[in-house]
Amino acid sequence: MYEVLWIDDEYKKQESIISDAELSGINITPFESHEEGIQYLNVNLDKIDAVILDAKVKDTKDDETPNLEGLRKSRDYLNALPAKVRPSYFIFTGQPDYMQDNVFKESYGEYYIKGTDNEKLFDDIKSAIKDRENTIIRSTYPKIFKLFKDDFINSEYEKHLIKILKSINNGVTRFDDELYFNQLRQMVEVAMRRSNEAGILHDRCINEKGEVILTLSSLFLSGYEVNDLNIKCNQAHFPKIISNHVREILEVTNIGSHAEKDGKEESETNLNEYRRKLNTPYLLYSLTFKLMDVLLWFSEYIKENDIKYKYIRLIHRVKRIKLVGGIHETSSINWGWSC
């Protein structure tokens, strides 16, 4: 249910609007004057999603005659709020003398006509609130969403992350989290692929189909010997906490993986055992925050090492031709991999 403030001195004559809005998922809290409405907004700014303003409204509760002054003050107050907390506002008028007034429209923008545009108003409010929620989420976690803006993580995954974070903010307790496990896993894969492009992750961690072998990649970046691929990194790239984060994300989300079969049955068994006692979205939430740390770590680590590794990778790619006793011999340089 969306929370909307309505400032209109004649709202009591239009109570059907409040009930119709409720059927559309909008809970309206009405006040008769600019003064009362803004006082309520100040106390409840964190929960008000939008504001409906009447064209002619009383400035203070003691005023007898409504006029444009109340609207102007409400508009100016809302426009002065920081964008992060500012609710969208909509002018809802039944004044026929304003409907063809271009000066009013130029000063206050588009407006909605009572009795004619009610449903359109409700739809536009909900649309604006959804956009505002996304904006707030992005501004709350600016570093992680910069990764999408910079194309470090494919933008197609942004909507999934936003939906999870909105669920956290809104206190939604019923959430089909398993649908999102594979999205988290795929974002880890994108980060792994970026590390391969930077020359950090071994090429053998990418299979013949071009898929990142995530579990083995995690072992390699953690500094362990990867017997299945006959490789070992000379150094552990992952710090211990990031290594643990990646391992846990991959173990839990393996249930939704199509590329890696090993461990899938065990992951499903573990999750079912967990669900017998707990059927909450908190596992998904905790994995999401761990993923955010993992993605930010990859981004920073690649920035620090990309130039060095790309230079060495270039050397590694170049075949050196040696003339040994009249025979051409090719060799390549090992650049931190023991394989």
C-alpha positions in Angstrom: 0.0 0.0 0.0 1.4 3.4 -1.0 1.2 6.3 1.4 -0.1 9.6 -0.1 -0.7 13.0 1.5 -3.7 15.0 0.1 -4.0 18.7 0.8 -7.5 19.8 -0.1 -9.9 22.0 1.9 -12.9 20.1 0.5 -11.7 16.6 0.8 -14.6 15.6 3.1 -17.0 16.3 0.2 -14.9 13.8 -2.0 -14.5 10.8 0.3 -15.2 8.5 -2.6 -11.8 9.5 -4.0 -10.2 8.1 -0.9 -12.0 4.8 -1.1 -11.3 4.5 -4.8 -7.6 5.2 -4.2 -7.5 2.5 -1.6 -8.8 0.0 -4.1 -5.9 1.0 -6.3 -3.4 0.3 -3.5 -3.1 3.9 -2.4 -3.7 5.0 1.2 -4.6 8.7 1.3 -4.1 10.9 4.4 -6.0 14.2 3.9 -5.7 17.7 5.4 -7.6 20.8 4.7 -4.8 23.4 4.6 -1.2 23.8 3.5 -0.1 24.4 7.1 -1.6 21.1 8.5 -0.5 19.1 5.5 3.2 20.2 5.6 3.3 19.7 9.4 2.2 16.1 8.9 4.7 15.7 6.1 7.6 16.9 8.2 6.9 14.3 10.8 6.3 11.5 8.3 8.6 12.4 5.4 10.2 8.9 5.5 6.9 7.1 4.8 5.0 9.6 2.5 5.4 8.4 -1.1 3.6 11.2 -2.9 1.5 14.4 -2.3 -1.7 15.5 -4.0 -2.3 19.3 -4.0 -5.6 21.1 -4.7 -5.3 24.1 -7.0 -7.2 26.3 -4.5 -6.6 25.4 -0.9 -6.4 27.2 2.5 -3.0 28.4 3.6 -3.7 27.9 7.3 -6.4 26.0 9.1 -7.9 29.3 10.3 -8.3 30.7 6.8 -11.8 30.9 5.5 -11.1 31.4 1.8 -9.0 29.0 -0.3 -6.7 30.5 -2.9 -3.5 29.9 -4.9 -1.2 30.9 -2.0 -1.6 27.5 -0.2 -0.8 25.7 -3.4 2.3 27.9 -4.1 3.6 27.4 -0.6 3.2 23.7 -0.7 4.8 23.5 -4.1 7.8 25.6 -3.1 8.3 23.6 0.1 8.3 20.3 -1.8 10.7 21.6 -4.4 13.1 22.8 -1.7 13.4 19.3 -0.2 16.5 17.2 -1.1 15.9 15.0 -4.2 16.6 11.9 -2.2 13.6 12.4 0.1 11.4 14.6 -2.0 8.0 12.9 -2.8 6.4 13.5 -6.2 3.5 15.8 -6.1 0.4 16.1 -8.3 -2.1 18.9 -8.7 -5.7 17.7 -8.6 -8.2 20.4 -9.4 -11.9 20.8 -9.9 -11.7 24.5 -10.7 -13.1 25.1 -14.2 -11.5 28.6 -14.4 -8.0 27.0 -14.2 -8.6 24.3 -16.8 -7.9 26.6 -19.8 -5.5 28.9 -18.0 -2.1 28.6 -19.7 -0.5 30.9 -17.1 -1.5 28.4 -14.4 -0.1 25.5 -16.4 3.2 27.3 -17.1 3.6 28.1 -13.4 2.5 24.8 -11.9 2.8 22.2 -14.6 0.4 19.5 -15.7 -2.7 19.0 -13.6 -5.5 16.4 -13.2 -9.2 17.2 -13.3 -11.4 15.8 -10.5 -14.0 13.3 -11.7 -12.3 13.0 -15.1 -8.7 12.0 -14.4 -9.0 10.1 -11.1 -7.8 6.7 -12.5 -5.1 8.4 -14.5 -3.9 10.2 -11.3 -3.8 6.9 -9.4 -1.8 5.2 -12.2 0.6 8.1 -12.5 1.2 8.2 -8.8 2.0 4.5 -8.6 4.4 4.9 -11.6 6.2 7.9 -10.1 6.5 6.1 -6.7 8.1 3.1 -8.4 10.6 5.3 -10.1 11.3 7.1 -6.9 11.9 3.8 -5.0 14.4 2.9 -7.6 16.1 6.2 -7.3 16.3 5.9 -3.6 17.8 2.4 -3.8 20.4 3.6 -6.3 21.3 6.6 -4.1 21.5 4.4 -1.0 24.0 2.1 -2.6 25.8 4.4 -5.0 29.0 2.3 -5.3 27.3 -0.9 -6.3 25.1 0.8 -8.9 28.0 2.6 -10.4 29.2 -0.9 -11.5 26.1 -1.1 -13.7 26.6 2.4 -15.0 30.2 1.7 -15.9 29.2 -1.6 -17.6 31.4 -3.6 -15.2 28.2 -5.7 -14.5 25.7 -6.1 -17.3 22.8 -3.7 -16.9 20.2 -6.5 -17.3 21.0 -7.6 -13.7 20.3 -4.2 -12.2 16.6 -4.7 -12.1 17.0 -8.0 -10.1 19.2 -6.4 -7.5 16.9 -3.4 -7.2 13.9 -5.8 -6.6 15.8 -7.6 -3.8 16.9 -4.4 -2.1 13.4 -3.0 -2.4 12.1 -6.1 -0.7 14.6 -5.6 2.1 13.5 -1.9 2.5 9.8 -2.7 2.4 9.9 -5.5 4.9 8.5 -8.1 2.5 8.5 -11.5 4.3 7.2 -13.7 1.4 9.7 -13.7 -1.4 10.4 -16.5 -3.9 14.2 -16.2 -3.3 15.2 -19.2 -5.3 14.2 -17.4 -8.5 17.0 -14.9 -7.7 19.7 -17.4 -6.7 20.7 -17.9 -10.3 20.8 -14.1 -10.9 23.3 -13.7 -8.0 25.4 -16.6 -9.4 25.4 -15.0 -12.9 26.7 -11.7 -11.5 29.6 -13.6 -9.9 30.2 -15.1 -13.3 30.3 -11.7 -14.9 32.9 -10.5 -12.3 35.0 -13.6 -12.9 34.9 -13.0 -16.6 36.1 -9.4 -16.1 39.0 -10.8 -14.0 39.9 -13.1 -16.9 39.8 -10.2 -19.4 42.2 -8.4 -17.0 44.5 -11.4 -17.0 43.9 -12.4 -13.4 41.8 -15.5 -13.9 43.4 -18.4 -15.8 42.0 -19.1 -19.3 41.5 -22.7 -18.4 38.8 -21.6 -16.0 36.7 -20.8 -19.1 35.4 -24.0 -20.7 35.1 -24.8 -24.4 31.5 -23.4 -24.4 32.8 -20.0 -23.2 31.3 -20.6 -19.7 33.2 -19.7 -16.5 33.7 -22.7 -14.3 32.8 -20.9 -11.2 33.8 -23.4 -8.4 37.2 -24.0 -9.9 37.7 -20.3 -10.6 37.0 -19.6 -7.0 39.6 -22.1 -5.9 42.2 -20.7 -8.3 41.6 -17.1 -7.2 41.8 -18.3 -3.6 45.3 -19.6 -4.2 44.5 -23.4 -4.2 45.8 -25.9 -6.6 43.1 -26.8 -9.1 43.8 -30.4 -9.9 40.9 -30.8 -12.4 42.5 -28.1 -14.6 46.2 -28.8 -13.6 46.7 -25.2 -12.6 47.6 -23.2 -9.5 48.1 -19.5 -9.0 51.4 -18.4 -7.5 49.4 -16.1 -5.2 46.0 -15.9 -3.6 44.1 -13.0 -5.1 41.0 -13.3 -2.9 41.4 -12.2 0.7 40.0 -14.8 3.1 36.7 -13.0 3.7 36.0 -12.5 0.0 37.0 -16.2 -0.6 34.5 -17.3 2.0 31.7 -15.0 0.5 32.2 -16.4 -3.0 32.3 -20.0 -1.7 29.0 -19.5 0.2 27.3 -17.8 -2.7 28.3 -20.6 -5.1 27.3 -23.4 -2.7 23.8 -22.0 -2.0 23.1 -20.8 -5.6 24.3 -24.0 -7.2 20.7 -25.3 -7.0 19.8 -23.0 -9.9 22.9 -23.6 -12.0 22.7 -25.2 -15.4 26.4 -25.2 -16.2 27.8 -27.0 -13.1 26.3 -30.2 -12.0 28.9 -31.1 -9.2 27.5 -30.3 -5.8 24.0 -29.4 -7.1 22.3 -32.3 -5.4 24.1 -31.5 -2.1 23.1 -27.8 -2.4 19.4 -28.8 -2.9 19.5 -31.1 0.1 21.1 -28.4 2.3 18.5 -25.8 1.2 15.6 -28.2 1.8 16.9 -28.9 5.3 17.2 -25.2 6.0 13.6 -24.7 4.7 12.2 -27.2 7.1 13.0 -24.8 10.0 13.2 -21.5 8.3 11.1 -20.2 5.4 12.3 -16.6 5.2 14.0 -14.4 2.6 16.9 -13.6 4.9 19.2 -16.2 3.3 18.8 -14.4 -0.1 19.3 -11.0 1.6 22.5 -12.1 3.3 23.9 -13.5 0.1 23.0 -10.3 -1.7 25.0 -8.1 0.6 27.9 -10.5 0.4 27.6 -10.4 -3.4 27.7 -6.6 -3.3 31.0 -6.8 -1.4 32.4 -9.4 -3.8 31.5 -7.3 -6.9 33.0 -4.1 -5.4 36.2 -6.1 -4.4 36.5 -7.4 -8.0 36.1 -3.9 -9.4 38.7 -2.4 -7.2 41.2 -5.2 -7.5 41.0 -5.3 -11.3 41.5 -1.5 -11.4 44.7 -1.9 -9.3 46.0 -4.8 -11.3 44.6 -4.5 -14.8 47.3 -2.5 -16.5 50.1 -4.7 -15.0 48.3 -7.9 -16.0 47.3 -6.8 -19.4 50.9 -5.8 -20.2 52.2 -9.2 -19.0 49.3 -10.9 -20.8 50.4 -9.3 -24.0 53.8 -10.6 -23.6 52.4 -14.0 -22.8 50.4 -14.0 -26.0 53.3 -13.1 -28.2 55.2 -16.2 -29.4 58.9 -15.7 -29.4 60.8 -17.3 -32.3 64.2 -18.6 -31.4 66.7 -19.9 -33.8 68.3 -22.8 -32.0 70.7 -24.8 -34.2 68.7 -23.8 -37.3 65.4 -25.0 -35.7 62.6 -22.5 -34.9 61.4 -23.0 -31.3 58.4 -21.3 -29.8 58.0 -20.4 -26.2 55.6 -18.4 -24.0 56.1 -16.6 -20.7 54.5 -17.7 -17.4 52.9 -14.7 -15.8 52.0 -15.8 -12.3 50.3 -19.1 -13.1 51.8 -22.4 -12.1 50.3 -24.9 -14.5 
